[in-house]
Amino acid sequence: MSHQHKGLLFGAASLAAIACLAPFGQAEEAAKAEPAKPAVRVQAVPAIPLMKATKLAEPRGLQPAAQVACTDGECPTCEACEAGTCTDANCPAKLAAQTVSVELSAAGSDAELGTPTHHQTKILKANQEGLESTKLNCFCMTLDGRVLAGCGTDESNGEIRVFDSNGDYVESWKTPVMVEAINVRASDGQVFVAGNGKLVMLDDAGNVKLEKQSPHASVSEEQAAKMREAVIAQLTQRVEMYKQQAKIYDQQIDTYTEKVKELKAKLEAQDEDAEDEDAERVRKMLTQQITQFERVKTSLEKTRELWDQRIEQLGDAEPSDEDIQNQIKSQIARKLAVASISAVGDKVYVACSESVGYGYCVWAISDDFESGEELVGDLRGCCGQMDVQANAQGIYVAENSRDRVICYGFDGEEVVYWGHAARDGIRGFGSCCNPMNVAFGPQDTVYTAESGTGRIKQYSSKGELLQVVGSADLVPGCKKVSIGVSHDGNRVFMLDITRDHIVMMDRIPADERAAMVAQAAAAEKAANEPEEDEAKNTQASTTAIQVLRALVPAN
């Protein structure tokens, strides 16, 4: 589905024109759908157009970068970079062109596959001594390995706090928006930020190059009409929904009333003159149960009264203008929010809530922020999270409520997906609504991050599990757990959004990990030995029977 949107921009003027309703109740929970089948599926589609990684057209409205010679310590993307004569070891073009010479493949055994390759070594704290306290929302990595931590609570205090490749704080860049989502384009190191309904492009030194209202923050007149209809219908249906909730409480109150009555009858039937320990114990137990059930019944009755008050306040009246306006503000905030952003070639991809309903969608936007269209829709996500990352292979989405990673071509057609929910083991995605986030590593491998467990895994671009990378120490919960991978794969970062910090994980030394793999293999073998012994005994018994039968004389 693809819609070109050249409609109303959300703002003060549109409040009167578009009456829309933020979904009542827990919209994120309603967004959950049936999980995908536990398999990797590849669908034949037209080849994905690969975009050139260099010499991209300059966004309209910008002047080309000055063509200057590179010097150590200060390296713009210039002629020297493109010619390969740059002398700076951290040259973005040079780092982007580097590849890992070792051919990647799945681990040779389950013991090796499940043994982590990385361990936690450092914490990058967004709130440093001497800096104003802030909220960490997201992060990404630059081509030279720096970590850009997107911070802020509103557009007045948006900033990016910069850490070097070793995780040490360096500096802060002010941004014109609260940084909701951030990413770096692999071809030139340009930084893309989304926040407050706007898109911002910065260079790799933090200078703002472009700032505009995002095309996703507008809707067509047809969509506006549908949103208004949905608002009125939902507001009108609130009374009926409240009445249904009240009935549920009535049923629960009746249930506990009957339980209390039954327990009192049992207590009255007890022989009060009996003085033995068993009789006293039974009377005490019944008395305690009656007290407990009466407390529950009283609590239910108080909540039931609240539902009655809500029903009385609303009555059967039509929704007021004030109700509609309040819901408009809430819905606008929900639609403007960007869950993630990524850029490849001359397109920027943002994941956001759909205009109508509970799902998410991916917009493809020109990198001058002038135009855009909805490329993929009907995605299912939980807790406000839908991560989209794009590279030359396609657009990868961590569709967490369907427990899968799905890749789309640049035409919006499905290419491949993989994943399933799993309570244990390493081949599925554990905990609630995972994977939450994805990132790219060496040779276009795909890294996945799971909230709740803090586990990171590495897959091929087609979904083959290559390795468990490790598990970060996170505050558990259903939330964003962004990840970043160094160009050589030796260092991995993971967001702990609750603690406002980023976990750094380094590769475990080869000899140490070899010992870990051997230990895991030994444990696996020991666990399987009883089954092997039983199989040997069964085979021995069968052989013995065959020998005895051979000794029986023929008739």
ZICOR-V547385 format. One record per residue. RES is the residue in one small letter. PHI is phi in radians with two decimals (* if undefined). OMEGA is omega in radians with two decimals (* if undefined). Layout:
res=RES phi=PHI omega=OMEGA
res=RES phi=PHI omega=OMEGA
This chain:
res=m phi=* omega=-3.10
res=s phi=-2.49 omega=-3.14
res=h phi=-2.14 omega=3.03
res=q phi=-1.50 omega=-3.06
res=h phi=-1.92 omega=3.04
res=k phi=-2.34 omega=-3.01
res=g phi=-1.96 omega=-3.05
res=l phi=-1.33 omega=2.99
res=l phi=-1.44 omega=3.07
res=f phi=-1.18 omega=3.13
res=g phi=3.11 omega=-3.08
res=a phi=-1.08 omega=-3.10
res=a phi=-1.16 omega=-3.07
res=s phi=-1.44 omega=-3.13
res=l phi=-1.07 omega=3.13
res=a phi=-1.39 omega=-3.08
res=a phi=-1.48 omega=-3.08
res=i phi=-2.13 omega=3.07
res=a phi=-1.77 omega=-3.05
res=c phi=-2.25 omega=-3.05
res=l phi=-2.08 omega=2.97
res=a phi=-1.21 omega=-3.10
res=p phi=-0.92 omega=3.14
res=f phi=-1.33 omega=3.09
res=g phi=1.52 omega=-3.06
res=q phi=-1.51 omega=-3.09
res=a phi=-1.12 omega=-3.09
res=e phi=-1.15 omega=3.14
res=e phi=-1.18 omega=3.12
res=a phi=-1.18 omega=-3.10
res=a phi=-1.34 omega=-3.09
res=k phi=-1.21 omega=-3.14
res=a phi=-2.31 omega=3.13
res=e phi=-1.08 omega=-3.13
res=p phi=-1.18 omega=3.11
res=a phi=-1.25 omega=3.12
res=k phi=-1.14 omega=-3.11
res=p phi=-1.28 omega=-3.10
res=a phi=-2.75 omega=3.00
res=v phi=-1.72 omega=-3.12
res=r phi=-2.19 omega=3.10
res=v phi=-2.02 omega=-3.13
res=q phi=-1.96 omega=-3.14
res=a phi=-1.24 omega=3.10
res=v phi=-2.41 omega=3.09
res=p phi=-1.02 omega=-3.09
res=a phi=-0.99 omega=3.12
res=i phi=-1.30 omega=3.13
res=p phi=-1.22 omega=3.11
res=l phi=-1.44 omega=-3.10
res=m phi=-1.76 omega=-3.14
res=k phi=-1.10 omega=-3.10
res=a phi=-1.57 omega=-3.13
res=t phi=-2.37 omega=3.11
res=k phi=0.94 omega=3.07
res=l phi=-1.29 omega=3.10
res=a phi=-1.11 omega=3.12
res=e phi=-1.16 omega=3.06
res=p phi=-0.99 omega=3.13
res=r phi=-1.04 omega=3.12
res=g phi=1.63 omega=3.13
res=l phi=-1.97 omega=3.05
res=q phi=-1.56 omega=3.11
res=p phi=-1.02 omega=3.11
res=a phi=-1.11 omega=3.14
res=a phi=-1.12 omega=-3.14
res=q phi=-1.54 omega=-3.10
res=v phi=-2.19 omega=3.12
res=a phi=-1.30 omega=3.14
res=c phi=-1.36 omega=3.01
res=t phi=-2.29 omega=3.12
res=d phi=-1.00 omega=3.05
res=g phi=1.57 omega=3.14
res=e phi=-2.55 omega=-2.96
res=c phi=-2.33 omega=2.98
res=p phi=-1.30 omega=3.07
res=t phi=-1.39 omega=-2.97
res=c phi=-2.41 omega=-3.11
res=e phi=-1.07 omega=-3.13
res=a phi=-1.10 omega=3.12
res=c phi=-1.11 omega=-3.07
res=e phi=-1.18 omega=3.14
res=a phi=-1.44 omega=3.14
res=g phi=1.39 omega=-3.12
res=t phi=-1.80 omega=-3.13
res=c phi=-1.10 omega=-3.10
res=t phi=-1.72 omega=-3.11
res=d phi=-1.39 omega=-3.14
res=a phi=-1.14 omega=-3.12
res=n phi=-1.76 omega=3.13
res=c phi=-0.97 omega=-3.12
res=p phi=-0.96 omega=-3.13
res=a phi=-1.13 omega=-3.13
res=k phi=-1.19 omega=-3.14
res=l phi=-1.16 omega=-3.13
res=a phi=-1.13 omega=-3.10
res=a phi=-1.47 omega=-3.09
res=q phi=-1.24 omega=3.07
res=t phi=-2.33 omega=3.11
res=v phi=-1.51 omega=-3.04
res=s phi=-1.34 omega=-3.12
res=v phi=-1.31 omega=3.13
res=e phi=-1.28 omega=-3.09
res=l phi=-1.46 omega=3.08
res=s phi=-2.70 omega=-3.13
res=a phi=-1.12 omega=3.13
res=a phi=-1.03 omega=-3.02
res=g phi=-1.31 omega=-3.12
res=s phi=-2.48 omega=3.10
res=d phi=-1.11 omega=3.12
res=a phi=-1.09 omega=3.12
res=e phi=-1.25 omega=-3.13
res=l phi=-1.07 omega=-3.07
res=g phi=-1.56 omega=3.12
res=t phi=-1.45 omega=-3.06
res=p phi=-1.10 omega=3.10
res=t phi=-1.66 omega=-3.07
res=h phi=-2.25 omega=3.04
res=h phi=-2.41 omega=-3.07
res=q phi=-1.27 omega=-3.08
res=t phi=-2.25 omega=-3.03
res=k phi=-2.79 omega=3.07
res=i phi=-2.07 omega=3.06
res=l phi=-1.78 omega=-3.07
res=k phi=-1.60 omega=3.11
res=a phi=-1.17 omega=-3.13
res=n phi=-1.63 omega=-3.13
res=q phi=-1.65 omega=3.09
res=e phi=-1.05 omega=3.14
res=g phi=1.61 omega=3.12
res=l phi=-1.85 omega=3.09
res=e phi=-1.16 omega=-3.13
res=s phi=-1.09 omega=-3.10
res=t phi=-2.50 omega=3.10
res=k phi=-1.99 omega=3.11
res=l phi=-1.46 omega=-3.07
res=n phi=-1.90 omega=-3.01
res=c phi=-2.98 omega=3.02
res=f phi=-2.78 omega=3.02
res=c phi=-2.66 omega=3.13
res=m phi=-2.03 omega=3.08
res=t phi=-1.51 omega=-3.12
res=l phi=-1.15 omega=3.13
res=d phi=-1.68 omega=3.01
res=g phi=1.58 omega=3.08
res=r phi=-1.23 omega=3.12
res=v phi=-1.94 omega=3.12
res=l phi=-1.83 omega=-3.10
res=a phi=-1.69 omega=-3.12
res=g phi=-1.44 omega=-3.00
res=c phi=-2.29 omega=3.03
res=g phi=2.20 omega=3.09
res=t phi=-2.02 omega=3.02
res=d phi=-2.77 omega=-3.02
res=e phi=-1.21 omega=-3.14
res=s phi=-1.38 omega=-3.09
res=n phi=-2.28 omega=3.11
res=g phi=-1.22 omega=3.10
res=e phi=-2.82 omega=3.05
res=i phi=-2.05 omega=3.09
res=r phi=-1.71 omega=-2.95
res=v phi=-1.78 omega=3.06
res=f phi=-2.10 omega=3.12
res=d phi=-1.33 omega=-3.04
res=s phi=-1.16 omega=3.09
res=n phi=-1.67 omega=3.07
res=g phi=1.53 omega=3.13
res=d phi=-1.70 omega=-3.13
res=y phi=-1.12 omega=-3.10
res=v phi=-2.06 omega=-3.03
res=e phi=-2.85 omega=3.10
res=s phi=-2.21 omega=3.06
res=w phi=-2.00 omega=3.07
res=k phi=-1.31 omega=3.11
res=t phi=-2.20 omega=-3.12
res=p phi=-1.37 omega=3.13
res=v phi=-2.41 omega=2.93
res=m phi=-1.17 omega=-3.05
res=v phi=-1.44 omega=3.11
res=e phi=-1.50 omega=-3.11
res=a phi=-2.56 omega=-3.09
res=i phi=-2.62 omega=3.07
res=n phi=-2.83 omega=-3.13
res=v phi=-2.09 omega=3.10
res=r phi=-1.38 omega=-3.02
res=a phi=-1.18 omega=-3.05
res=s phi=-1.35 omega=-3.04
res=d phi=-2.46 omega=3.09
res=g phi=1.38 omega=3.10
res=q phi=-1.14 omega=-3.09
res=v phi=-1.77 omega=3.13
res=f phi=-2.01 omega=-3.08
res=v phi=-2.24 omega=3.03
res=a phi=-2.16 omega=3.10
res=g phi=3.12 omega=3.09
res=n phi=0.95 omega=3.11
res=g phi=1.36 omega=-3.12
res=k phi=-2.06 omega=3.00
res=l phi=-2.07 omega=-3.11
res=v phi=-2.31 omega=3.02
res=m phi=-2.04 omega=3.10
res=l phi=-2.15 omega=3.01
res=d phi=-1.45 omega=-3.03
res=d phi=-1.36 omega=3.02
res=a phi=-1.90 omega=3.07
res=g phi=1.62 omega=3.11
res=n phi=-1.43 omega=-3.14
res=v phi=-1.25 omega=-3.13
res=k phi=-1.80 omega=-3.06
res=l phi=-2.76 omega=3.11
res=e phi=-2.55 omega=-3.14
res=k phi=-2.61 omega=2.99
res=q phi=-1.10 omega=-3.11
res=s phi=-1.35 omega=3.10
res=p phi=-1.01 omega=-3.13
res=h phi=-1.20 omega=-3.12
res=a phi=-1.49 omega=3.08
res=s phi=-2.18 omega=3.10
res=v phi=-2.37 omega=3.09
res=s phi=-1.31 omega=3.12
res=e phi=-1.10 omega=3.11
res=e phi=-1.11 omega=3.11
res=q phi=-1.14 omega=3.14
res=a phi=-1.04 omega=3.13
res=a phi=-1.12 omega=3.12
res=k phi=-1.13 omega=3.12
res=m phi=-1.13 omega=3.13
res=r phi=-1.14 omega=3.11
res=e phi=-1.06 omega=-3.14
res=a phi=-1.13 omega=3.12
res=v phi=-1.06 omega=-3.08
res=i phi=-1.09 omega=-3.14
res=a phi=-1.09 omega=-3.10
res=q phi=-1.22 omega=3.11
res=l phi=-1.14 omega=3.13
res=t phi=-1.15 omega=-3.09
res=q phi=-1.42 omega=-3.10
res=r phi=-1.08 omega=-3.11
res=v phi=-1.06 omega=-3.14
res=e phi=-1.11 omega=3.12
res=m phi=-1.13 omega=3.11
res=y phi=-1.10 omega=3.13
res=k phi=-1.13 omega=3.10
res=q phi=-1.14 omega=3.09
res=q phi=-1.11 omega=3.14
res=a phi=-1.08 omega=3.12
res=k phi=-1.11 omega=3.12
res=i phi=-1.07 omega=3.12
res=y phi=-1.17 omega=3.09
res=d phi=-1.04 omega=3.14
res=q phi=-1.11 omega=3.13
res=q phi=-1.17 omega=3.11
res=i phi=-1.09 omega=3.12
res=d phi=-1.07 omega=-3.13
res=t phi=-1.07 omega=-3.13
res=y phi=-1.25 omega=3.07
res=t phi=-1.10 omega=3.11
res=e phi=-1.16 omega=3.13
res=k phi=-1.10 omega=3.12
res=v phi=-1.10 omega=3.13
res=k phi=-1.09 omega=3.13
res=e phi=-1.13 omega=-3.14
res=l phi=-1.15 omega=3.11
res=k phi=-1.14 omega=3.10
res=a phi=-1.12 omega=3.11
res=k phi=-1.12 omega=-3.14
res=l phi=-1.17 omega=3.13
res=e phi=-1.14 omega=-3.12
res=a phi=-1.34 omega=3.14
res=q phi=-1.25 omega=3.11
res=d phi=-1.35 omega=-3.08
res=e phi=-1.17 omega=-3.11
res=d phi=-1.44 omega=-3.12
res=a phi=-1.19 omega=-3.06
res=e phi=-2.02 omega=-3.13
res=d phi=-1.28 omega=-3.04
res=e phi=-1.12 omega=-3.13
res=d phi=-1.10 omega=-3.14
res=a phi=-1.12 omega=3.12
res=e phi=-1.12 omega=3.14
res=r phi=-1.12 omega=3.13
res=v phi=-1.14 omega=3.13
res=r phi=-1.09 omega=3.13
res=k phi=-1.14 omega=3.14
res=m phi=-1.09 omega=3.14
res=l phi=-1.12 omega=3.12
res=t phi=-1.10 omega=3.12
res=q phi=-1.12 omega=3.13
res=q phi=-1.12 omega=3.13
res=i phi=-1.09 omega=3.13
res=t phi=-1.07 omega=-3.13
res=q phi=-1.11 omega=-3.11
res=f phi=-1.18 omega=3.11
res=e phi=-1.19 omega=3.08
res=r phi=-1.16 omega=3.10
res=v phi=-1.07 omega=-3.14
res=k phi=-1.08 omega=3.12
res=t phi=-1.13 omega=3.12
res=s phi=-1.09 omega=3.12
res=l phi=-1.08 omega=-3.13
res=e phi=-1.14 omega=3.11
res=k phi=-1.16 omega=3.11
res=t phi=-1.15 omega=3.11
res=r phi=-1.05 omega=3.11
res=e phi=-1.12 omega=3.11
res=l phi=-1.12 omega=3.09
res=w phi=-1.10 omega=3.10
res=d phi=-1.08 omega=3.14
res=q phi=-1.12 omega=3.13
res=r phi=-1.13 omega=3.14
res=i phi=-1.09 omega=-3.13
res=e phi=-1.17 omega=-3.13
res=q phi=-1.13 omega=-3.10
res=l phi=-1.41 omega=-3.09
res=g phi=1.00 omega=3.11
res=d phi=-1.88 omega=-3.07
res=a phi=-1.28 omega=3.06
res=e phi=-1.22 omega=3.12
res=p phi=-1.05 omega=-3.12
res=s phi=-1.38 omega=3.08
res=d phi=-1.07 omega=3.13
res=e phi=-1.12 omega=3.09
res=d phi=-1.03 omega=-3.10
res=i phi=-1.11 omega=-3.12
res=q phi=-1.12 omega=3.12
res=n phi=-1.11 omega=3.13
res=q phi=-1.23 omega=3.08
res=i phi=-1.05 omega=-3.12
res=k phi=-1.04 omega=-3.13
res=s phi=-1.15 omega=-3.12
res=q phi=-1.19 omega=3.12
res=i phi=-1.11 omega=3.14
res=a phi=-1.06 omega=3.14
res=r phi=-1.17 omega=-3.10
res=k phi=-1.26 omega=-3.10
res=l phi=-1.21 omega=-3.09
res=a phi=-1.09 omega=3.10
res=v phi=-1.90 omega=-3.12
res=a phi=-1.36 omega=-3.14
res=s phi=-2.84 omega=-3.12
res=i phi=-2.52 omega=3.11
res=s phi=-2.69 omega=-3.11
res=a phi=-2.47 omega=3.04
res=v phi=-2.62 omega=-3.08
res=g phi=1.07 omega=3.14
res=d phi=-1.84 omega=-3.13
res=k phi=-2.14 omega=3.04
res=v phi=-2.03 omega=-3.10
res=y phi=-2.00 omega=3.12
res=v phi=-2.15 omega=3.05
res=a phi=-1.82 omega=-3.11
res=c phi=-2.63 omega=3.10
res=s phi=-1.25 omega=3.06
res=e phi=-1.24 omega=-3.08
res=s phi=-1.10 omega=-3.12
res=v phi=-2.23 omega=3.11
res=g phi=1.71 omega=-3.01
res=y phi=-1.90 omega=-3.02
res=g phi=-1.50 omega=3.10
res=y phi=-2.10 omega=3.12
res=c phi=-2.52 omega=3.06
res=v phi=-2.03 omega=3.08
res=w phi=-1.76 omega=2.99
res=a phi=-1.81 omega=-3.02
res=i phi=-2.19 omega=3.10
res=s phi=-1.12 omega=-3.05
res=d phi=-1.33 omega=2.92
res=d phi=-1.71 omega=3.07
res=f phi=1.12 omega=-3.10
res=e phi=-1.45 omega=-3.04
res=s phi=-2.52 omega=3.12
res=g phi=-2.97 omega=3.12
res=e phi=-2.62 omega=3.06
res=e phi=-1.29 omega=-3.06
res=l phi=-1.68 omega=-3.11
res=v phi=-2.35 omega=3.12
res=g phi=-2.29 omega=3.08
res=d phi=1.06 omega=3.04
res=l phi=-1.50 omega=-3.08
res=r phi=-1.99 omega=-3.12
res=g phi=-2.39 omega=-3.11
res=c phi=-2.10 omega=2.98
res=c phi=1.06 omega=3.08
res=g phi=1.25 omega=-3.03
res=q phi=-2.07 omega=3.03
res=m phi=-2.67 omega=-3.03
res=d phi=-1.65 omega=3.09
res=v phi=-2.16 omega=3.11
res=q phi=-2.35 omega=-3.08
res=a phi=-2.09 omega=2.97
res=n phi=-2.48 omega=-3.08
res=a phi=-1.12 omega=-3.13
res=q phi=-1.41 omega=-3.12
res=g phi=2.58 omega=-3.09
res=i phi=-1.92 omega=-3.09
res=y phi=-1.72 omega=-3.11
res=v phi=-2.16 omega=3.01
res=a phi=-1.53 omega=-3.09
res=e phi=-1.48 omega=-2.89
res=n phi=-1.16 omega=-3.12
res=s phi=-1.32 omega=3.01
res=r phi=-1.90 omega=3.03
res=d phi=0.95 omega=-3.08
res=r phi=-2.71 omega=2.91
res=v phi=-1.82 omega=3.12
res=i phi=-2.27 omega=3.14
res=c phi=-1.93 omega=3.08
res=y phi=-1.99 omega=2.99
res=g phi=-1.32 omega=-3.12
res=f phi=-1.27 omega=3.01
res=d phi=-1.64 omega=3.12
res=g phi=1.52 omega=-3.13
res=e phi=-1.53 omega=-3.14
res=e phi=-1.19 omega=-3.14
res=v phi=-1.90 omega=-3.10
res=v phi=-2.74 omega=2.97
res=y phi=-2.50 omega=3.07
res=w phi=-2.70 omega=3.06
res=g phi=2.16 omega=3.03
res=h phi=-2.80 omega=3.11
res=a phi=-1.32 omega=3.14
res=a phi=-2.64 omega=3.12
res=r phi=-1.30 omega=3.14
res=d phi=-2.50 omega=-3.09
res=g phi=1.43 omega=-3.07
res=i phi=-1.93 omega=-3.02
res=r phi=-1.47 omega=3.07
res=g phi=-1.78 omega=3.09
res=f phi=-1.80 omega=-3.04
res=g phi=-1.62 omega=3.10
res=s phi=1.04 omega=-3.06
res=c phi=-1.71 omega=2.95
res=c phi=0.95 omega=3.12
res=n phi=-2.32 omega=0.11
res=p phi=-1.38 omega=3.13
res=m phi=-1.52 omega=-3.06
res=n phi=-2.47 omega=3.09
res=v phi=-2.35 omega=3.05
res=a phi=-2.70 omega=-3.14
res=f phi=-1.83 omega=3.09
res=g phi=-2.16 omega=-3.13
res=p phi=-0.95 omega=3.10
res=q phi=0.97 omega=3.07
res=d phi=1.07 omega=3.05
res=t phi=-1.20 omega=-3.07
res=v phi=-1.96 omega=3.08
res=y phi=-1.74 omega=3.12
res=t phi=-2.05 omega=-3.14
res=a phi=-2.18 omega=-3.12
res=e phi=-2.02 omega=3.05
res=s phi=-1.32 omega=-3.10
res=g phi=1.54 omega=-3.12
res=t phi=-1.70 omega=-3.08
res=g phi=1.27 omega=-3.05
res=r phi=-1.47 omega=3.10
res=i phi=-2.11 omega=3.11
res=k phi=-2.25 omega=-3.14
res=q phi=-2.05 omega=-3.14
res=y phi=-2.18 omega=2.93
res=s phi=-1.27 omega=-3.13
res=s phi=-1.15 omega=3.12
res=k phi=-1.83 omega=3.01
res=g phi=1.79 omega=3.08
res=e phi=-1.40 omega=3.12
res=l phi=-1.19 omega=-3.12
res=l phi=-1.71 omega=-3.03
res=q phi=-3.01 omega=2.88
res=v phi=-1.42 omega=-3.09
res=v phi=-1.39 omega=-3.13
res=g phi=2.72 omega=3.13
res=s phi=-2.29 omega=3.12
res=a phi=-1.58 omega=3.09
res=d phi=-1.43 omega=-3.10
res=l phi=-2.11 omega=2.93
res=v phi=-1.27 omega=-3.07
res=p phi=-1.09 omega=3.10
res=g phi=2.67 omega=3.13
res=c phi=-1.55 omega=-3.00
res=k phi=-2.81 omega=3.12
res=k phi=-1.16 omega=3.07
res=v phi=-2.36 omega=-3.09
res=s phi=-0.94 omega=3.11
res=i phi=-2.29 omega=3.06
res=g phi=-2.47 omega=-3.07
res=v phi=-2.25 omega=3.09
res=s phi=-1.16 omega=-3.03
res=h phi=-1.10 omega=3.13
res=d phi=-1.74 omega=3.12
res=g phi=1.37 omega=-3.09
res=n phi=-1.39 omega=-3.11
res=r phi=-2.35 omega=-3.13
res=v phi=-2.27 omega=3.13
res=f phi=-2.12 omega=-3.14
res=m phi=-2.50 omega=-3.09
res=l phi=-1.42 omega=2.92
res=d phi=-1.97 omega=-2.96
res=i phi=-1.21 omega=3.14
res=t phi=-1.18 omega=-3.10
res=r phi=-1.63 omega=-3.12
res=d phi=0.97 omega=3.06
res=h phi=-2.55 omega=-3.12
res=i phi=-2.12 omega=3.14
res=v phi=-1.55 omega=3.08
res=m phi=-1.82 omega=3.14
res=m phi=-2.18 omega=3.14
res=d phi=-1.94 omega=-3.14
res=r phi=-1.15 omega=3.10
res=i phi=-1.26 omega=3.11
res=p phi=-0.92 omega=-3.00
res=a phi=-1.02 omega=-3.10
res=d phi=-1.18 omega=3.12
res=e phi=-1.16 omega=-3.14
res=r phi=-1.22 omega=3.10
res=a phi=-1.03 omega=3.09
res=a phi=-1.15 omega=3.11
res=m phi=-1.14 omega=3.12
res=v phi=-1.12 omega=3.13
res=a phi=-1.09 omega=3.12
res=q phi=-1.14 omega=3.13
res=a phi=-1.13 omega=3.12
res=a phi=-1.13 omega=3.13
res=a phi=-1.13 omega=3.12
res=a phi=-1.14 omega=3.12
res=e phi=-1.14 omega=3.13
res=k phi=-1.15 omega=3.14
res=a phi=-1.10 omega=3.14
res=a phi=-1.19 omega=-3.10
res=n phi=-1.63 omega=-3.07
res=e phi=-1.05 omega=3.11
res=p phi=-0.98 omega=3.13
res=e phi=-1.17 omega=3.13
res=e phi=-1.16 omega=3.11
res=d phi=-1.10 omega=3.14
res=e phi=-1.10 omega=3.13
res=a phi=-1.14 omega=3.12
res=k phi=-1.11 omega=3.14
res=n phi=-1.10 omega=3.13
res=t phi=-1.10 omega=3.14
res=q phi=-1.13 omega=3.13
res=a phi=-1.11 omega=3.13
res=s phi=-1.11 omega=3.13
res=t phi=-1.10 omega=3.13
res=t phi=-1.10 omega=3.13
res=a phi=-1.07 omega=3.12
res=i phi=-1.10 omega=3.13
res=q phi=-1.09 omega=3.12
res=v phi=-1.15 omega=3.13
res=l phi=-1.08 omega=3.14
res=r phi=-1.12 omega=-3.14
res=a phi=-1.16 omega=-3.13
res=l phi=-1.44 omega=3.14
res=v phi=-1.25 omega=-3.13
res=p phi=-1.07 omega=3.10
res=a phi=-1.24 omega=3.14
res=n phi=-1.19 omega=*
